[in-house]
Amino acid sequence: MSILTVENVSHGFGSRQILANASFRLLKGEHVGLVGANGEGKSTFLRIITGELNPDQGRIEWCNRITTGYLDQHTALTRGKTIREVLREAFQHMFDLEAEMQGIYEKMAEASEADLAAMMEDVGEIQSTLEHNGFYSIDAKIEEVANGLGLGEIGLDRDVADLSGGQRAKVLLTKLLLENPMILIMDEPTNFLDENHIRWLQNYLQNYENAFILVSHDISFLNKVVNVIYHVENATLTRYTGDYDAFVQMHQLKKVQNQKAYEKQQKEIERLEDFVARNKARAATANLAKSRQKKLDKMELIAKDREKLKPAFKFREGRTPGRNIFQAVDLVIGYEEPLTQPLNLILERGKKVAIKGVNGLGKSTLLKTLLGIQRPVAGEVRLDQFVLPGYFEQEAGRYNHQTALEEVWNEFPGLSNAEVRGALAGCGLTREHIASQMMVLSGGENAKVRLCKLMLKEINWLVLDEPTNHLDVDAKEELRRALREFRGTVVVVSHEPEFYEDWVTDVWNVEDWTTKIV
């Protein structure tokens, strides 16, 4: 049974074609992974099927009485509400039913005998619905899911306005799971989750009885939770059965077969065109030449696979600094309240350090404090006088109205137009991307522009805050290679051990320093 049917959907932004005659079907119980390179249209497709965006052409049809839940990480949370209050909104329909039941009870005192009987029947139905849906154990359910995704560690009575980006994403995901829709639609749900909470979500989705559609660049996660892959490439959607690894094998085989078919057809075209050229002028063979020409005219041409523009990252190494990049002396980080015990840290030149730990303990705050962007609560950071830092900030530039070209050129006005375009193209961005505003680029394209700016600087200390959150598989692998080859010093915050395990020299866990109970 098809829950969702998408037929011949086309959509574009200006001259940029995102989807062309794309078709898709979601069957009951399918766990779908929607994959593709940055900017291919995955998030656009989700916005179309959820009704946020109207396609230029095509038809989207959901089956009757279906309930859907969409995880959009950029949904706003209302200041003044606690985490618990936001999570209780997932059950708003049941609170409305309870209010309706209380209203009926209040009217019973003045009701006639006939009306009273009808009211008692209504109350009975509502009571049965509430009990069947677990209304009287809502708080226990909230605690269970919230603890699974790490919100219990933060405290459910905290104002959502005080949360970090990762904590807000957890609140949105927890609320979505509590709503328990028939169809889950999730856009990169693991981006702000810690390792143990990713495992919890993985287990939840493995046992999820209903269907879901998932966008993720976390291959390990995809392999464990999906049984169908839809690949979006060159504005086309293609369906593959199996997990991500099975898709890679089938996709590669399909490319090899298409290449062979293309080469075979090109040889046939060349042979026929040669025959026509040599024989069309001779009376004895003119009819044969016309026959061959008709065959050529009717031939359905096989398109050669277009090679995707792959990024090539390389960081410019600045002058050699002193032996120690920084020394933290009795450093306490935080804002109004301290987040850590006093820290005494030294980062030696050439070290490559990964910082890990659950969200909300101050990983991003630590980076900003070390760089001098954020003032410490106590203590000090002594930077080497010859340090040349390059900082990649998490989720920066989303609401920037500048084009990608302007974003880079304004920071490096000494470069020519061609040099800026060449630098952006080297990061895997097309002409359309380069002319697009930063705010309309996908998360991965936006990240590539910001990485491009880092690569134009001379740096001896790279400071990266979750650089892989939106990068596609090729870009993530290329960034890992570039960081491995970089001869300077690196500090990276990441929730993906697979990304950093084979090239870092040390791992710092903020859970060892926190003042909070973990």
C-alpha positions as CSV (number, residue, x, y, z in Angstrom):
1,M,0.0,0.0,0.0
2,S,1.4,3.4,-1.0
3,I,1.2,6.0,1.8
4,L,2.7,8.7,-0.3
5,T,2.8,9.1,-4.0
6,V,4.8,11.7,-5.8
7,E,4.5,11.9,-9.6
8,N,6.5,14.0,-12.1
9,V,7.5,16.7,-9.6
10,S,9.7,19.5,-11.0
11,H,11.1,22.4,-9.1
12,G,13.8,25.0,-9.5
13,F,15.1,28.3,-8.1
14,G,15.7,30.7,-10.9
15,S,17.8,29.0,-13.6
16,R,18.8,26.2,-11.2
17,Q,16.8,23.0,-11.7
18,I,16.5,21.1,-8.4
19,L,14.1,18.3,-9.4
20,A,12.9,17.3,-12.9
21,N,10.0,14.9,-13.3
22,A,10.9,13.2,-10.0
23,S,8.7,10.4,-8.8
24,F,8.6,8.7,-5.4
25,R,6.5,6.3,-3.5
26,L,6.5,5.4,0.2
27,L,5.1,2.1,1.2
28,K,3.8,1.0,4.6
29,G,6.6,0.2,7.0
30,E,9.4,1.4,4.8
31,H,12.4,3.1,6.4
32,V,13.7,5.3,3.6
33,G,17.1,7.0,3.5
34,L,17.1,10.1,1.1
35,V,20.7,10.6,0.0
36,G,22.7,12.7,-2.4
37,A,25.4,15.3,-2.6
38,N,25.1,18.8,-1.1
39,G,22.7,21.0,-3.0
40,E,21.0,18.2,-4.9
41,G,17.6,19.0,-3.4
42,K,17.0,16.6,-0.5
43,S,15.7,19.3,1.9
44,T,13.7,20.9,-0.9
45,F,12.0,17.5,-1.6
46,L,11.1,17.2,2.1
47,R,9.6,20.7,2.1
48,I,7.6,19.9,-1.0
49,I,6.1,16.7,0.4
50,T,5.3,18.4,3.7
51,G,3.5,21.2,1.9
52,E,5.9,23.9,2.9
53,L,6.8,24.5,-0.7
54,N,4.7,24.2,-3.8
55,P,6.4,22.5,-6.7
56,D,6.5,24.1,-10.1
57,Q,4.9,21.0,-11.6
58,G,3.7,17.5,-10.5
59,R,1.4,15.8,-8.0
60,I,1.8,14.9,-4.3
61,E,-0.8,12.6,-2.8
62,W,-0.9,11.3,0.8
63,C,-3.4,8.5,1.7
64,N,-6.4,9.5,3.8
65,R,-6.1,10.2,7.6
66,I,-2.3,10.0,7.7
67,T,-0.4,11.9,10.3
68,T,3.1,13.2,9.6
69,G,5.8,14.7,11.8
70,Y,8.6,16.8,10.2
71,L,11.9,17.5,12.0
72,D,13.1,20.9,10.9
73,Q,16.1,21.9,12.9
74,H,15.5,25.6,12.3
75,T,12.0,25.7,13.9
76,A,11.8,28.5,16.5
77,L,11.1,27.8,20.1
78,T,9.2,30.3,22.2
79,R,11.1,32.2,24.9
80,G,9.5,31.8,28.4
81,K,8.5,28.2,27.9
82,T,10.3,25.4,29.7
83,I,11.5,22.2,27.9
84,R,8.7,20.3,29.7
85,E,6.0,22.7,28.5
86,V,7.2,22.4,24.9
87,L,7.3,18.6,25.1
88,R,3.7,18.5,26.6
89,E,2.6,20.4,23.4
90,A,3.1,17.0,21.6
91,F,-0.1,15.9,23.5
92,Q,-2.1,19.0,22.9
93,H,-4.9,17.2,21.2
94,M,-5.4,15.1,24.3
95,F,-5.3,18.1,26.6
96,D,-8.0,19.6,24.4
97,L,-10.1,16.4,24.8
98,E,-9.7,16.6,28.5
99,A,-10.8,20.2,28.5
100,E,-13.8,19.2,26.4
101,M,-14.7,16.5,29.0
102,Q,-14.4,18.9,31.9
103,G,-16.7,21.3,30.1
104,I,-19.3,18.5,29.6
105,Y,-19.1,17.7,33.4
106,E,-19.8,21.3,34.2
107,K,-22.9,21.4,32.0
108,M,-24.3,18.2,33.5
109,A,-25.7,20.0,36.6
110,E,-28.2,21.9,34.5
111,A,-28.9,19.2,31.8
112,S,-32.2,17.4,31.2
113,E,-32.4,13.6,31.7
114,A,-32.2,13.1,27.9
115,D,-29.2,15.4,27.5
116,L,-27.5,13.9,30.5
117,A,-27.6,10.4,28.9
118,A,-26.0,11.8,25.7
119,M,-23.4,13.7,27.8
120,M,-22.5,10.6,29.7
121,E,-21.9,8.7,26.4
122,D,-19.7,11.5,25.2
123,V,-17.7,11.6,28.4
124,G,-17.3,7.8,28.2
125,E,-15.9,7.9,24.7
126,I,-13.5,10.7,25.5
127,Q,-12.3,8.9,28.7
128,S,-11.8,5.7,26.7
129,T,-9.8,7.6,24.1
130,L,-7.6,9.3,26.7
131,E,-6.9,6.0,28.5
132,H,-6.2,4.1,25.2
133,N,-3.6,6.8,24.2
134,G,-1.9,6.8,27.6
135,F,-3.0,10.3,28.6
136,Y,-2.6,9.5,32.3
137,S,1.0,8.5,31.9
138,I,2.2,11.4,29.7
139,D,4.7,12.7,32.2
140,A,6.3,9.3,32.4
141,K,6.5,9.0,28.6
142,I,8.0,12.5,28.4
143,E,10.7,11.5,31.0
144,E,11.5,8.3,29.1
145,V,12.1,9.8,25.7
146,A,13.7,13.0,27.1
147,N,16.2,10.9,29.0
148,G,16.9,8.8,26.0
149,L,18.0,11.9,24.0
150,G,19.8,13.5,26.9
151,L,17.3,16.2,27.9
152,G,17.0,14.9,31.4
153,E,20.7,15.8,32.0
154,I,19.9,19.4,31.0
155,G,16.8,19.7,33.2
156,L,13.2,19.8,31.9
157,D,12.4,23.0,33.7
158,R,15.0,25.1,31.9
159,D,13.8,27.9,29.6
160,V,14.2,26.9,26.0
161,A,15.7,30.3,25.2
162,D,18.7,29.4,27.3
163,L,19.6,26.3,25.3
164,S,22.4,25.7,22.8
165,G,21.7,24.9,19.2
166,G,22.3,21.2,19.9
167,Q,20.0,21.2,22.9
168,R,17.2,23.0,20.9
169,A,17.5,20.3,18.2
170,K,17.1,17.6,20.9
171,V,13.9,19.3,22.1
172,L,12.5,19.4,18.6
173,L,13.4,15.7,18.0
174,T,12.0,14.6,21.4
175,K,8.7,16.4,20.7
176,L,8.4,14.8,17.3
177,L,8.9,11.3,18.7
178,L,6.4,12.0,21.5
179,E,3.8,13.0,18.9
180,N,4.2,9.5,17.5
181,P,3.0,10.3,13.9
182,M,2.3,7.6,11.4
183,I,5.1,9.0,9.2
184,L,8.3,10.5,10.5
185,I,10.2,12.9,8.2
186,M,13.6,13.8,9.6
187,D,16.3,16.1,8.1
188,E,19.7,15.3,9.6
189,P,18.5,14.3,13.1
190,T,21.9,13.2,14.3
191,N,23.7,16.5,13.6
192,F,23.5,17.7,17.2
193,L,23.2,14.4,19.0
194,D,26.0,12.9,21.1
195,E,27.3,9.4,20.5
196,N,25.2,7.7,23.2
197,H,22.0,9.5,22.1
198,I,22.6,8.6,18.5
199,R,22.7,5.0,19.6
200,W,19.4,5.5,21.4
201,L,17.7,7.0,18.3
202,Q,19.2,4.3,16.2
203,N,17.6,1.6,18.4
204,Y,14.3,3.6,18.4
205,L,14.2,3.8,14.6
206,Q,15.2,0.1,14.2
207,N,12.1,-0.8,16.1
208,Y,9.8,1.8,14.6
209,E,6.7,0.1,13.2
210,N,5.6,2.9,10.9
211,A,7.4,4.4,7.9
212,F,9.9,7.2,7.9
213,I,11.9,9.3,5.5
214,L,15.4,10.2,6.7
215,V,18.0,12.6,5.3
216,S,21.5,11.9,6.8
217,H,25.1,11.9,5.8
218,D,26.0,9.6,8.7
219,I,26.6,6.4,6.8
220,S,27.0,4.1,9.8
221,F,23.6,5.4,11.1
222,L,21.9,5.0,7.8
223,N,23.1,1.4,7.4
224,K,21.6,0.5,10.7
225,V,18.1,2.0,10.3
226,V,17.0,2.1,6.6
227,N,15.8,-0.6,4.2
228,V,15.2,1.6,1.1
229,I,17.4,4.3,-0.4
230,Y,16.2,7.1,-2.7
231,H,19.2,8.8,-4.4
232,V,18.8,12.3,-5.8
233,E,21.3,13.2,-8.5
234,N,21.1,15.6,-11.4
235,A,17.5,16.5,-10.5
236,T,16.4,12.8,-10.7
237,L,15.2,10.5,-7.9
238,T,16.2,6.8,-8.2
239,R,15.0,4.0,-5.9
240,Y,17.2,1.3,-4.5
241,T,16.3,-1.6,-2.1
242,G,18.5,-2.2,0.8
243,D,20.8,-0.2,3.1
244,Y,23.4,2.5,2.1
245,D,26.2,0.0,1.4
246,A,23.9,-2.0,-1.0
247,F,22.9,1.3,-2.7
248,V,26.6,2.2,-3.3
249,Q,27.3,-1.2,-4.9
250,M,24.2,-1.1,-7.1
251,H,24.8,2.6,-8.1
252,Q,28.3,1.8,-9.1
253,L,27.2,-1.2,-11.1
254,K,24.6,1.0,-12.8
255,K,27.2,3.6,-13.7
256,V,29.5,0.9,-15.2
257,Q,26.7,-0.6,-17.2
258,N,25.6,2.9,-18.5
259,Q,29.2,3.8,-19.5
260,K,29.5,0.5,-21.4
261,A,26.2,1.1,-23.1
262,Y,27.2,4.7,-23.9
263,E,30.5,3.6,-25.5
264,K,28.8,0.9,-27.5
265,Q,26.2,3.3,-28.8
266,Q,28.8,5.9,-29.7
267,K,30.7,3.3,-31.8
268,E,27.5,2.3,-33.5
269,I,26.7,6.0,-34.3
270,E,30.2,6.5,-35.6
271,R,29.8,3.5,-37.9
272,L,26.4,4.5,-39.2
273,E,27.5,8.2,-39.8
274,D,30.6,7.0,-41.7
275,F,28.4,4.7,-43.9
276,V,26.0,7.6,-44.6
277,A,28.8,10.0,-45.4
278,R,30.5,7.5,-47.9
279,N,27.3,6.3,-49.6
280,K,24.7,9.0,-49.7
281,A,26.1,10.5,-52.9
282,R,26.3,7.2,-54.9
283,A,23.1,6.2,-56.7
284,A,23.7,2.5,-56.1
285,T,23.8,2.9,-52.3
286,A,21.8,6.1,-51.7
287,N,18.8,4.1,-50.4
288,L,20.9,2.1,-48.0
289,A,22.4,5.4,-46.7
290,K,18.9,6.8,-46.2
291,S,18.0,3.7,-44.2
292,R,21.0,4.1,-42.0
293,Q,20.2,7.8,-41.5
294,K,16.6,7.0,-40.4
295,K,18.0,4.5,-37.9
296,L,20.3,7.3,-36.6
297,D,17.4,9.7,-36.4
298,K,15.2,7.3,-34.4
299,M,18.0,6.2,-32.1
300,E,17.3,7.1,-28.4
301,L,20.6,8.5,-27.2
302,I,22.1,7.2,-24.0
303,A,23.3,10.1,-21.8
304,K,26.8,10.0,-20.5
305,D,26.9,10.1,-16.7
306,R,27.8,13.6,-15.6
307,E,30.7,13.7,-13.2
308,K,29.9,15.5,-10.0
309,L,32.1,18.4,-9.0
310,K,34.1,17.1,-6.1
311,P,35.8,19.4,-3.5
312,A,39.5,19.6,-3.1
313,F,40.4,21.0,0.3
314,K,43.9,22.2,1.3
315,F,44.7,24.6,4.2
316,R,47.6,27.1,3.8
317,E,50.2,26.7,6.5
318,G,51.3,29.9,8.2
319,R,54.6,30.6,9.9
320,T,55.7,28.2,12.7
321,P,54.5,29.3,16.1
322,G,56.2,28.7,19.5
323,R,56.2,25.3,21.2
324,N,52.9,25.9,22.9
325,I,49.9,27.2,21.0
326,F,48.2,28.1,24.2
327,Q,48.3,27.6,27.9
328,A,45.1,27.8,30.0
329,V,45.8,28.7,33.6
330,D,43.0,27.9,36.2
331,L,40.5,28.6,33.3
332,V,36.8,28.5,34.1
333,I,34.5,28.8,31.1
334,G,30.8,29.8,31.1
335,Y,28.4,32.7,31.0
336,E,26.6,33.7,34.2
337,E,27.3,30.3,35.7
338,P,30.6,28.3,35.4
339,L,30.5,25.3,33.1
340,T,33.8,23.8,34.2
341,Q,36.1,23.3,37.1
342,P,39.4,25.3,36.8
343,L,41.3,23.9,33.8
344,N,45.1,23.9,33.4
345,L,45.7,22.9,29.7
346,I,48.5,23.1,27.3
347,L,48.2,22.6,23.6
348,E,51.5,21.8,22.0
349,R,52.4,22.8,18.4
350,G,51.5,20.0,15.9
351,K,49.0,18.3,18.1
352,K,45.6,17.4,16.7
353,V,42.9,17.2,19.3
354,A,39.2,16.1,19.1
355,I,36.9,17.5,21.8
356,K,33.9,15.3,22.6
357,G,31.2,15.1,25.3
358,V,27.4,15.5,25.6
359,N,25.8,18.7,24.4
360,G,25.4,21.7,26.8
361,L,28.7,21.2,28.7
362,G,30.5,24.0,26.9
363,K,32.4,22.6,23.9
364,S,31.6,25.6,21.7
365,T,32.1,27.9,24.7
366,L,35.6,26.4,25.3
367,L,36.6,27.1,21.7
368,K,35.4,30.7,21.8
369,T,37.1,31.3,25.2
370,L,40.4,29.9,23.9
371,L,40.2,32.2,20.9
372,G,39.4,35.2,23.0
373,I,35.9,35.6,21.5
374,Q,34.3,34.8,24.9
375,R,35.6,36.1,28.2
376,P,36.4,33.4,30.8
377,V,34.5,33.3,34.2
378,A,37.9,33.0,35.8
379,G,41.6,32.3,34.9
380,E,43.3,33.1,31.7
381,V,44.4,31.8,28.3
382,R,48.0,32.7,27.2
383,L,48.2,32.4,23.4
384,D,51.6,32.2,21.6
385,Q,52.4,35.5,19.9
386,F,52.8,33.9,16.5
387,V,49.6,31.9,16.5
388,L,47.5,32.4,13.3
389,P,44.1,30.8,14.1
390,G,41.4,29.8,11.6
391,Y,37.9,29.3,13.2
392,F,35.0,27.4,11.6
393,E,31.9,28.3,13.7
394,Q,29.0,25.9,13.9
395,E,25.9,26.9,11.9
396,A,27.2,30.4,11.1
397,G,25.9,32.6,8.2
398,R,22.5,31.0,7.7
399,Y,20.7,34.3,7.4
400,N,23.4,36.0,5.3
401,H,22.0,37.9,2.3
402,Q,25.4,38.1,0.5
403,T,26.1,35.7,-2.4
404,A,28.8,33.1,-2.0
405,L,31.0,35.2,-4.3
406,E,30.5,38.4,-2.2
407,E,31.0,36.5,1.1
408,V,34.5,35.5,0.0
409,W,35.4,38.6,-2.0
410,N,34.5,41.1,0.8
411,E,36.9,39.3,3.1
412,F,39.7,39.0,0.4
413,P,39.3,42.1,-1.7
414,G,42.8,41.7,-3.2
415,L,41.7,38.7,-5.1
416,S,40.3,38.9,-8.7
417,N,36.8,37.8,-9.6
418,A,38.3,34.8,-11.4
419,E,40.5,33.9,-8.3
420,V,37.5,33.9,-6.0
421,R,35.4,31.9,-8.4
422,G,38.2,29.4,-8.8
423,A,38.6,29.0,-5.0
424,L,34.9,28.4,-4.6
425,A,34.8,25.9,-7.5
426,G,37.7,24.1,-5.9
427,C,35.5,23.5,-2.8
428,G,32.9,21.8,-5.0
429,L,30.6,24.7,-5.7
430,T,29.0,25.3,-9.2
431,R,28.4,28.6,-10.9
432,E,24.8,28.6,-9.6
433,H,26.0,28.1,-6.1
434,I,28.6,30.9,-6.4
435,A,25.9,33.4,-7.5
436,S,23.4,32.3,-4.8
437,Q,22.8,34.0,-1.5
438,M,24.3,32.3,1.5
439,M,20.9,32.0,3.1
440,V,19.4,30.0,0.2
441,L,22.4,27.6,0.0
442,S,22.0,24.2,1.6
443,G,23.8,23.6,4.9
444,G,26.6,21.7,3.1
445,E,27.1,24.4,0.4
446,N,27.1,27.0,3.1
447,A,29.8,25.1,5.0
448,K,31.9,24.8,1.8
449,V,31.9,28.6,1.4
450,R,33.1,29.0,5.0
451,L,35.8,26.4,4.5
452,C,36.9,28.2,1.3
453,K,37.5,31.4,3.4
454,L,39.6,29.4,5.8
455,M,41.6,27.9,3.0
456,L,42.5,31.4,1.7
457,K,44.1,32.4,5.0
458,E,47.6,31.5,6.3
459,I,46.8,29.4,9.4
460,N,48.9,27.5,11.9
461,W,46.0,26.6,14.3
462,L,42.7,25.3,12.9
463,V,39.7,25.5,15.3
464,L,36.7,23.6,13.9
465,D,33.3,23.4,15.6
466,E,31.3,20.5,14.2
467,P,32.5,21.0,10.6
468,T,30.9,17.9,9.2
469,N,27.3,18.5,10.3
470,H,26.0,19.1,6.8
471,L,28.8,17.9,4.5
472,D,28.0,15.1,2.1
473,V,30.1,11.9,2.0
474,D,32.7,13.0,-0.6
475,A,33.2,16.4,1.1
476,K,33.5,14.8,4.6
477,E,36.1,12.3,3.3
478,E,38.0,15.1,1.6
479,L,38.0,17.3,4.7
480,R,39.4,14.3,6.7
481,R,42.2,13.9,4.2
482,A,43.0,17.6,4.3
483,L,43.2,17.7,8.1
484,R,45.3,14.6,8.2
485,E,47.8,16.2,5.8
486,F,47.7,19.7,7.5
487,R,51.0,20.1,9.3
488,G,49.7,22.8,11.7
489,T,47.8,22.3,14.9
490,V,44.1,21.3,15.0
491,V,41.3,21.4,17.6
492,V,38.0,19.9,16.4
493,V,34.6,19.5,18.1
494,S,32.9,16.5,16.6
495,H,30.2,13.9,17.5
496,E,31.5,11.5,14.8
497,P,34.4,9.3,16.0
498,E,34.6,7.8,12.5
499,F,35.6,11.2,11.2
500,Y,38.6,11.9,13.6
501,E,39.7,8.6,15.1
502,D,42.5,7.8,12.5
503,W,44.2,11.2,12.5
504,V,43.9,12.9,15.9
505,T,46.7,12.7,18.5
506,D,44.5,13.3,21.6
507,V,40.8,13.3,22.6
508,W,39.6,15.7,25.3
509,N,36.2,14.8,26.9
510,V,34.5,17.9,28.5
511,E,32.5,15.5,30.7
512,D,35.8,15.1,32.7
513,W,35.8,18.9,33.5
514,T,32.1,19.8,33.9
515,T,30.5,21.1,37.0
516,K,27.3,19.4,36.0
517,I,26.1,15.9,36.8
518,V,26.5,13.7,33.7
